[in-house]
Amino acid sequence: MADDDDDRSTFSGRMGRYGRVGTAIGGTAMRLAASRYLGRELDREKHAADLKVALGGLKGPLMKAAQILSTIPDALPKDYARELSQLQANAPPMGWPFVRRRMASELGDDWQTKFRNFEKEATRAASLGQVHRAEDHDGTALACKVQYPDMKSAVAADLNQLKFIFAVYKRYDKVVDTSQIHAELSERLTEELDYIREANATRLFGDMLADEAGVRVPQVVDALSSKRLLTTNWLDGMPMAEFAETATAGREAVAVNMFRAWYVPFYYYGVIHGDPHLGNYTVNPGDGSINLYDFGCIRVFTPSFVRAVIDLYHALKNDDRALAVHAYETWGFAELSNEMIDVLNIWASFLYAPVMEDKVQRIQESDSGLYGANVAHQVHQELRKLGGVTPPREFVLMDRAAIGLGSVFLRLRAEVNWYQLFQGLIADFDETTLTARQAEMLGRHSISLAE
């Protein structure tokens, strides 16, 4: 189907988006600049709260980028990370006139004849699209995700505004070079606009997790899907936040299934689901299985990158400094001093801590704050002393996944032998085998390695 007029990435569309976003963030940026010019101490906590309010009123990728950035250690100062982590991808949905136009543009003017029922009210509104429940003529429950209008313009405009935001923060705090973070977010957010690619990724995850009885992935309905419409079967489940607050049993089973849902694809195929926020999975309380949703933001890693993740684990466990350096260099860290290695090892030791000891334990002892926030702050302070660092772009989604999952495990208060889970995934790791397995699986589903 041809694009609607309001979906073309036009100059006027981008300018309109610049205006809306600029109004939202301009005041906070100006206060930051003024504080520097006048030599005043910035009230960072208030500034961060203002920025959260400004971004919270926006649909689109800038809000999604803010959510991702809030979970990447050192991408933003601690005050900003805490505030932006509270952003919820739950903006008010678009109305029925838009939905009708979108469905007609994707499936034809007779689109309603292809469903027994299609609910006018969205069941979920996210940053790039909204989901409507429907039924096919056999009575099968469906989930229809329709993309918001003018998203190509929104992505183009928001990514430029994000570059501006990074530039402002760089003048204020130069500890982390955000250039690679921006490059990674640009590529991943652009990919999320292509629902055909997301359909392929959904089938990919269904295939990779086919043997995981505790994980369910929706099945794509090709005849009712297109570049801006993705239809799958509907999976019922309890929201994770509700389960975590009310469940009296089954927490460990849910935690194990969550762990395997993310890390079986990574260690067996070099693929990761890059958006582990609470809206992207639900729980089946009867058996502790989970439903996994939303495969627009995935990342494919080279086998050498995966091997380096395992190398660093062994380096930390065996106090093998040379192997740690090899792992960091494999990932793209360059010209590492001994002091920088020590700082990087602080963060790595935190991430690997749950899998270092063969015992049942919670993901961390404290229930307070963001998962890893205090350690990230310590690392940030040490990096400042050393002049800063440029994280490789692959770490944007790796850290996002690690921190996002850690936060879920923290909320579940699950006591699990993480060591045994991890060993079960890496015990027979072989880079050559992963290379062959990855090539076959990605080729089957038309997914390529990330640039």
Secondary structure per residue as TSV (DSSP state, phi and psi in degrees):
chain	resnum	aa	ss	phi	psi
A	1	M	-	360.0	148.6
A	2	A	-	-73.2	152.5
A	3	D	-	-65.5	144.4
A	4	D	-	-68.0	157.7
A	5	D	G	-58.0	-38.1
A	6	D	G	-80.7	5.0
A	7	D	G	-108.4	-0.4
A	8	R	S	-79.6	141.7
A	9	S	-	-80.1	74.2
A	10	T	-	-89.6	160.9
A	11	F	H	-60.5	-43.9
A	12	S	H	-64.9	-37.4
A	13	G	H	-64.0	-42.8
A	14	R	H	-65.8	-40.9
A	15	M	H	-64.3	-39.7
A	16	G	H	-61.5	-41.7
A	17	R	H	-66.3	-42.4
A	18	Y	H	-54.6	-42.4
A	19	G	H	-63.8	-45.8
A	20	R	H	-66.1	-44.8
A	21	V	H	-69.6	-41.6
A	22	G	H	-60.0	-41.0
A	23	T	H	-62.7	-39.6
A	24	A	H	-67.1	-42.4
A	25	I	H	-104.6	-12.3
A	26	G	H	-59.4	-43.2
A	27	G	H	-61.9	-42.3
A	28	T	H	-68.3	-38.7
A	29	A	H	-65.2	-39.8
A	30	M	H	-65.0	-39.4
A	31	R	H	-63.5	-37.5
A	32	L	H	-64.4	-46.1
A	33	A	H	-63.7	-41.3
A	34	A	H	-64.3	-39.7
A	35	S	H	-62.7	-37.3
A	36	R	H	-69.1	-43.7
A	37	Y	H	-65.1	-39.9
A	38	L	H	-90.0	-3.8
A	39	G	T	73.2	21.1
A	40	R	-	-89.2	151.4
A	41	E	-	-75.8	124.8
A	42	L	-	-77.1	135.1
A	43	D	-	-78.4	87.8
A	44	R	H	-63.7	-35.9
A	45	E	H	-64.2	-44.3
A	46	K	H	-68.4	-40.1
A	47	H	H	-62.1	-41.7
A	48	A	H	-64.5	-40.8
A	49	A	H	-63.9	-39.6
A	50	D	H	-62.9	-40.5
A	51	L	H	-65.8	-38.8
A	52	K	H	-61.5	-43.7
A	53	V	H	-63.2	-42.2
A	54	A	H	-63.1	-45.4
A	55	L	H	-76.0	-26.9
A	56	G	H	-65.2	-19.9
A	57	G	T	-87.9	2.6
A	58	L	-	-106.8	136.4
A	59	K	-	-81.0	162.7
A	60	G	S	106.0	-172.9
A	61	P	H	-69.2	-26.6
A	62	L	H	-64.3	-40.9
A	63	M	H	-64.9	-40.9
A	64	K	H	-64.1	-41.1
A	65	A	H	-62.7	-39.2
A	66	A	H	-62.7	-40.5
A	67	Q	H	-61.6	-44.5
A	68	I	H	-64.3	-46.0
A	69	L	H	-61.7	-31.1
A	70	S	T	-64.8	-19.2
A	71	T	T	-107.7	2.9
A	72	I	S	-95.9	113.3
A	73	P	T	-54.9	131.0
A	74	D	T	75.3	-3.9
A	75	A	T	-67.7	-32.4
A	76	L	S	-136.2	152.1
A	77	P	-	-58.6	158.5
A	78	K	H	-56.8	-41.5
A	79	D	H	-59.8	-41.6
A	80	Y	H	-71.1	-41.4
A	81	A	H	-60.2	-41.8
A	82	R	H	-63.5	-44.0
A	83	E	H	-70.2	-46.0
A	84	L	H	-71.4	-22.5
A	85	S	T	-64.6	-18.5
A	86	Q	T	-85.9	-7.1
A	87	L	-	-62.4	135.7
A	88	Q	-	-116.1	133.1
A	89	A	S	-76.6	70.2
A	90	N	-	-143.6	47.7
A	91	A	-	-67.5	157.5
A	92	P	-	-56.1	138.9
A	93	P	-	-72.8	159.6
A	94	M	-	-71.5	154.1
A	95	G	-	-80.9	174.6
A	96	W	H	-60.5	-39.5
A	97	P	H	-55.6	-42.4
A	98	F	H	-63.4	-46.7
A	99	V	H	-58.4	-43.4
A	100	R	H	-60.5	-44.5
A	101	R	H	-64.2	-44.1
A	102	R	H	-62.0	-46.8
A	103	M	H	-63.5	-39.6
A	104	A	H	-66.2	-38.6
A	105	S	H	-68.2	-27.9
A	106	E	H	-93.1	-35.9
A	107	L	H	-118.3	-4.3
A	108	G	-	102.1	162.4
A	109	D	T	-61.8	-23.1
A	110	D	T	-94.0	24.0
A	111	W	G	-56.8	-33.7
A	112	Q	G	-67.4	-22.2
A	113	T	G	-71.9	-12.9
A	114	K	G	-86.6	-1.9
A	115	F	-	-126.9	147.3
A	116	R	S	-74.6	-36.8
A	117	N	E	-151.7	144.0
A	118	F	E	-141.8	115.3
A	119	E	-	-75.0	130.1
A	120	K	S	-69.4	-34.8
A	121	E	S	-85.2	132.4
A	122	A	-	-69.4	140.3
A	123	T	S	-84.2	-21.9
A	124	R	E	-154.3	133.7
A	125	A	E	-117.0	122.2
A	126	A	-	-113.3	-163.4
A	127	S	S	-78.5	-30.6
A	128	L	S	-114.8	-14.1
A	129	G	E	-167.5	175.1
A	130	Q	E	-132.1	156.0
A	131	V	E	-112.0	133.1
A	132	H	E	-117.7	139.0
A	133	R	E	-84.3	142.0
A	134	A	E	-147.4	177.7
A	135	E	E	-137.3	141.3
A	136	D	-	-84.9	-178.6
A	137	H	T	-73.2	-10.3
A	138	D	T	-91.9	-1.6
A	139	G	-	88.5	6.1
A	140	T	-	-72.9	129.6
A	141	A	E	-72.6	135.6
A	142	L	E	-124.9	154.9
A	143	A	E	-117.2	118.8
A	144	C	E	-110.4	111.8
A	145	K	E	-97.3	118.5
A	146	V	E	-110.2	134.7
A	147	Q	E	-79.0	139.8
A	148	Y	-	-62.5	159.0
A	149	P	T	-71.7	152.3
A	150	D	T	62.6	28.1
A	151	M	H	-70.5	-29.8
A	152	K	H	-62.5	-43.4
A	153	S	H	-65.0	-40.4
A	154	A	H	-62.3	-43.1
A	155	V	H	-63.6	-47.2
A	156	A	H	-59.9	-45.1
A	157	A	H	-69.1	-45.3
A	158	D	H	-66.8	-36.4
A	159	L	H	-66.7	-34.2
A	160	N	H	-69.6	-39.5
A	161	Q	H	-66.5	-36.1
A	162	L	H	-63.3	-38.2
A	163	K	H	-61.6	-39.7
A	164	F	H	-63.5	-44.5
A	165	I	H	-60.2	-44.5
A	166	F	H	-59.7	-40.1
A	167	A	H	-63.9	-39.6
A	168	V	H	-62.9	-47.0
A	169	Y	H	-68.3	-29.8
A	170	K	H	-64.6	-35.4
A	171	R	H	-69.7	-28.4
A	172	Y	H	-86.8	-36.3
A	173	D	-	-148.7	110.4
A	174	K	-	-99.3	16.1
A	175	V	S	-63.9	-44.5
A	176	V	B	-115.6	121.8
A	177	D	-	-74.9	117.4
A	178	T	-	-92.8	7.5
A	179	S	H	-61.6	-43.3
A	180	Q	H	-72.0	-31.1
A	181	I	H	-63.3	-44.3
A	182	H	H	-63.2	-41.7
A	183	A	H	-61.7	-42.4
A	184	E	H	-67.6	-46.6
A	185	L	H	-61.2	-37.7
A	186	S	H	-59.9	-46.6
A	187	E	H	-69.2	-44.6
A	188	R	H	-67.8	-41.6
A	189	L	H	-68.0	-35.5
A	190	T	H	-65.2	-40.4
A	191	E	H	-61.3	-34.4
A	192	E	T	-65.2	-17.4
A	193	L	T	-75.0	-16.8
A	194	D	-	-97.1	99.8
A	195	Y	H	-73.6	-18.7
A	196	I	H	-66.6	-42.0
A	197	R	H	-64.6	-40.4
A	198	E	H	-64.9	-36.0
A	199	A	H	-61.7	-43.4
A	200	N	H	-61.6	-41.2
A	201	A	H	-67.5	-34.8
A	202	T	H	-63.9	-44.6
A	203	R	H	-64.9	-37.1
A	204	L	H	-58.7	-48.9
A	205	F	H	-67.1	-35.8
A	206	G	H	-60.0	-38.2
A	207	D	H	-72.1	-46.5
A	208	M	H	-63.6	-30.9
A	209	L	T	-105.5	16.7
A	210	A	T	-60.1	-30.1
A	211	D	T	-92.7	3.0
A	212	E	-	-93.4	99.2
A	213	A	T	-62.9	-23.5
A	214	G	T	-92.0	7.4
A	215	V	E	-132.0	130.3
A	216	R	E	-118.8	134.0
A	217	V	-	-119.6	133.3
A	218	P	-	-64.9	154.8
A	219	Q	-	-101.8	134.6
A	220	V	B	-75.9	138.4
A	221	V	-	-102.2	97.6
A	222	D	G	-60.8	-39.2
A	223	A	G	-66.3	-17.4
A	224	L	G	-117.0	26.3
A	225	S	-	-129.0	155.7
A	226	S	-	-156.7	-164.9
A	227	K	S	-67.8	-26.1
A	228	R	S	-125.3	16.2
A	229	L	E	-141.4	125.3
A	230	L	E	-124.5	119.2
A	231	T	E	-114.5	129.9
A	232	T	E	-133.1	171.5
A	233	N	E	-69.4	154.6
A	234	W	-	-87.9	131.3
A	235	L	-	-111.8	116.4
A	236	D	-	-79.3	146.1
A	237	G	-	-175.1	165.3
A	238	M	E	-86.6	134.9
A	239	P	E	-53.9	139.9
A	240	M	H	-58.7	-41.1
A	241	A	H	-61.1	-40.8
A	242	E	H	-66.4	-42.3
A	243	F	H	-61.6	-45.0
A	244	A	H	-62.3	-32.1
A	245	E	H	-82.0	-29.8
A	246	T	H	-113.1	-21.5
A	247	A	-	-67.8	137.1
A	248	T	S	-104.0	-10.3
A	249	A	S	-151.6	163.4
A	250	G	-	88.9	2.7
A	251	R	H	-64.2	-39.8
A	252	E	H	-65.1	-41.4
A	253	A	H	-62.4	-41.8
A	254	V	H	-63.6	-43.6
A	255	A	H	-62.3	-42.9
A	256	V	H	-62.6	-43.4
A	257	N	H	-66.2	-37.0
A	258	M	H	-63.4	-44.8
A	259	F	H	-58.2	-47.9
A	260	R	H	-71.6	-32.8
A	261	A	H	-60.2	-34.5
A	262	W	H	-91.6	-37.7
A	263	Y	H	-99.1	-17.1
A	264	V	H	-62.0	-48.7
A	265	P	H	-60.0	-35.8
A	266	F	H	-71.1	-53.0
A	267	Y	H	-77.9	-23.8
A	268	Y	H	-94.9	-26.1
A	269	Y	H	-134.1	-3.1
A	270	G	S	72.0	26.6
A	271	V	E	-122.4	142.1
A	272	I	E	-135.5	143.4
A	273	H	E	-81.3	116.9
A	274	G	-	-94.2	11.5
A	275	D	-	-136.3	66.9
A	276	P	-	-85.8	55.6
A	277	H	-	-91.2	166.6
A	278	L	G	-61.7	-23.5
A	279	G	G	-76.3	-7.4
A	280	N	G	-100.3	12.3
A	281	Y	E	-156.9	148.9
A	282	T	E	-129.4	168.6
A	283	V	E	-117.7	142.7
A	284	N	E	-102.2	97.1
A	285	P	T	-58.3	-27.2
A	286	G	T	-60.2	-40.2
A	287	D	T	-125.3	0.7
A	288	G	T	77.9	6.7
A	289	S	E	-73.9	160.0
A	290	I	E	-123.0	151.7
A	291	N	E	-102.8	129.4
A	292	L	E	-108.8	131.2
A	293	Y	-	-126.5	170.7
A	294	D	-	62.7	90.0
A	295	F	-	-110.7	29.0
A	296	G	S	-73.7	-31.6
A	297	C	S	-110.2	86.2
A	298	I	E	-118.9	163.7
A	299	R	E	-138.0	132.7
A	300	V	E	-107.3	128.6
A	301	F	-	-110.8	151.1
A	302	T	-	-68.0	151.5
A	303	P	H	-56.9	-33.1
A	304	S	H	-66.1	-33.9
A	305	F	H	-64.4	-44.8
A	306	V	H	-62.8	-43.3
A	307	R	H	-60.2	-38.5
A	308	A	H	-66.2	-31.4
A	309	V	H	-61.3	-42.4
A	310	I	H	-72.7	-38.3
A	311	D	H	-58.8	-43.1
A	312	L	H	-66.5	-36.1
A	313	Y	H	-58.6	-50.3
A	314	H	H	-64.7	-34.4
A	315	A	H	-63.8	-43.3
A	316	L	H	-71.0	-39.1
A	317	K	H	-67.7	-35.3
A	318	N	H	-105.4	7.3
A	319	D	T	54.1	47.3
A	320	D	-	-103.2	93.0
A	321	R	H	-65.0	-38.0
A	322	A	H	-63.5	-39.6
A	323	L	H	-68.2	-35.7
A	324	A	H	-63.1	-45.0
A	325	V	H	-60.1	-42.8
A	326	H	H	-59.2	-42.1
A	327	A	H	-63.6	-47.5
A	328	Y	H	-61.9	-41.1
A	329	E	H	-67.8	-35.7
A	330	T	H	-59.5	-35.9
A	331	W	H	-78.3	-14.1
A	332	G	T	112.5	2.7
A	333	F	-	-70.8	134.2
A	334	A	-	-122.4	152.5
A	335	E	S	50.7	54.6
A	336	L	-	-82.1	123.8
A	337	S	-	-82.7	165.6
A	338	N	H	-60.6	-36.8
A	339	E	H	-66.3	-40.0
A	340	M	H	-66.9	-38.9
A	341	I	H	-60.7	-42.1
A	342	D	H	-60.9	-40.8
A	343	V	H	-68.1	-45.3
A	344	L	H	-60.5	-35.2
A	345	N	H	-68.9	-25.5
A	346	I	H	-61.2	-48.3
A	347	W	H	-68.7	-43.6
A	348	A	H	-61.9	-41.0
A	349	S	H	-63.4	-35.0
A	350	F	H	-65.4	-47.7
A	351	L	H	-64.5	-37.2
A	352	Y	H	-87.5	-8.4
A	353	A	G	-53.2	-43.5
A	354	P	G	-65.0	-20.7
A	355	V	G	-104.8	13.9
A	356	M	T	-88.6	-27.3
A	357	E	S	-119.4	137.7
A	358	D	S	-82.5	79.4
A	359	K	S	-158.0	159.5
A	360	V	-	-79.7	129.0
A	361	Q	B	-159.8	164.2
A	362	R	-	-79.9	164.2
A	363	I	S	-63.0	-32.8
A	364	Q	-	-157.1	160.6
A	365	E	S	-72.0	-37.9
A	366	S	-	-86.1	143.6
A	367	D	-	-98.4	-3.3
A	368	S	S	-92.2	145.5
A	369	G	S	76.1	179.9
A	370	L	S	-69.8	145.6
A	371	Y	T	-62.6	119.9
A	372	G	T	83.5	1.2
A	373	A	H	-62.4	-43.5
A	374	N	H	-67.6	-39.4
A	375	V	H	-66.6	-42.2
A	376	A	H	-60.3	-39.3
A	377	H	H	-63.7	-42.1
A	378	Q	H	-61.2	-45.1
A	379	V	H	-61.6	-42.6
A	380	H	H	-58.3	-44.4
A	381	Q	H	-63.5	-41.6
A	382	E	H	-68.5	-38.1
A	383	L	H	-63.9	-35.5
A	384	R	H	-59.4	-41.8
A	385	K	H	-63.1	-30.8
A	386	L	H	-93.9	0.8
A	387	G	T	94.8	4.3
A	388	G	-	96.5	176.8
A	389	V	B	-151.6	154.4
A	390	T	-	-110.2	103.5
A	391	P	-	-70.2	138.4
A	392	P	-	-59.5	147.8
A	393	R	T	-64.7	-25.6
A	394	E	T	-59.6	-24.5
A	395	F	H	-76.2	-12.6
A	396	V	H	-58.5	-53.3
A	397	L	H	-83.8	-27.4
A	398	M	H	-64.0	-48.6
A	399	D	H	-67.0	-37.2
A	400	R	H	-57.7	-46.8
A	401	A	H	-66.7	-45.2
A	402	A	H	-62.1	-44.7
A	403	I	H	-74.1	-40.3
A	404	G	H	-61.0	-46.0
A	405	L	H	-68.0	-40.7
A	406	G	H	-58.7	-38.1
A	407	S	H	-65.7	-38.0
A	408	V	H	-66.2	-46.0
A	409	F	H	-61.3	-37.8
A	410	L	H	-62.7	-42.2
A	411	R	H	-68.2	-34.9
A	412	L	H	-72.1	-22.0
A	413	R	T	55.8	37.1
A	414	A	-	-82.5	140.3
A	415	E	-	-108.3	113.4
A	416	V	B	-137.2	153.5
A	417	N	-	-87.5	85.7
A	418	W	H	-62.9	-32.5
A	419	Y	H	-58.9	-48.4
A	420	Q	H	-65.3	-39.8
A	421	L	H	-59.3	-46.0
A	422	F	H	-66.1	-45.1
A	423	Q	H	-61.2	-35.8
A	424	G	H	-63.4	-24.7
A	425	L	H	-87.8	-32.8
A	426	I	H	-106.1	-7.6
A	427	A	T	-56.1	-41.5
A	428	D	T	-106.5	25.3
A	429	F	-	-63.2	133.9
A	430	D	-	-142.4	122.6
A	431	E	H	-62.1	-38.7
A	432	T	H	-65.1	-41.6
A	433	T	H	-64.2	-42.7
A	434	L	H	-61.4	-41.5
A	435	T	H	-58.2	-46.6
A	436	A	H	-68.7	-44.0
A	437	R	H	-63.0	-41.9
A	438	Q	H	-64.6	-46.6
A	439	A	H	-59.9	-41.3
A	440	E	H	-66.5	-44.9
A	441	M	H	-69.1	-44.5
A	442	L	H	-66.2	-39.7
A	443	G	H	-62.9	-37.2
A	444	R	H	-63.3	-30.8
A	445	H	T	-114.0	13.0
A	446	S	T	57.5	41.8
A	447	I	-	-114.0	135.8
A	448	S	-	-109.8	163.8
A	449	L	-	-62.4	144.5
A	450	A	-	-67.4	149.9
A	451	E	-	-68.8	360.0
